[in-house]
Amino acid sequence: MDFIQEKPEGVIFKVLVQPRSSKNEVVGFYDGALKVKLTAPPVDGAANKLCLKFLAKQLGTAKSNIDIVSGETGRHKQLLWRFSIGDDAKTESTRMKRALAKLSDS
């Protein structure tokens, strides 16, 4: 999967955000990224906050485990999903990739 990169601290994945949508949803894979529609407007970081909260819930992880590493002011973002402390990196990376692949097939 081209939109996912393994890093020592977790996996980085690409997201394309469409703010001001009628509902929050993952709509699949578009333009080399996971496309996410969000109800929040792109004002004062509202869409970024909702993006992290929404994806954390969809991926079954804590909101504190996901950070925006690039693209805070744009629609194209790169997010870092950090490994939980004490988890085996290889096992956790495989689990994360499966979860992201499942979302992109939505």
C-alpha positions, -999 to +999 in steps of 0.1 A: +000+000+000+016+032-012-002+055+013+014+038+043+051+040+054+066+021+083+086+041+108+104+031+140+077+048+161+047+037+141+032+041+107+026+072+086-004+073+063-017+099+039-052+114+043-072+136+020-097+156+041-129+171+027-143+195+053-178+208+056-194+176+046-229+165+056-215+136+077-182+122+090-171+092+069-143+074+052-151+072+016-122+051+004-090+056-014-085+087-036-055+105-051-030+083-033-046+088+001-074+077+025-102+101+017-122+113+048-152+136+048-157+157+079-185+180+091-161+205+107-150+236+088-114+242+081-113+271+106-092+274+138-080+238+135-115+224+139-112+200+109-078+188+121-092+181+156-122+162+142-100+143+118-078+129+146-108+121+168-127+105+140-099+084+127-088+073+162-123+060+167-125+043+133-091+026+139-098+016+175-070+035+191-066+065+215-067+099+200-033+106+216-017+079+194-024+098+162-007+131+152-005+152+121+031+153+109+025+174+077-003+193+060-020+210+090-032+238+068-041+218+037-064+191+026-035+166+020-021+154+053+003+128+067-006+113+100+015+093+123-002+064+142+022+057+170+028+022+185+015+017+220+042+014+247+053-022+251+038-035+219+058-055+195+066-032+166+063-058+138+030-072+151+016-037+157+027-025+123+009-054+106-023-048+127-022-011+118-018-018+080-047-042+081-069-016+099-060+011+074-065-012+044-099-021+057-109+016+060-096+023+025-118-004+011-149+013+026 
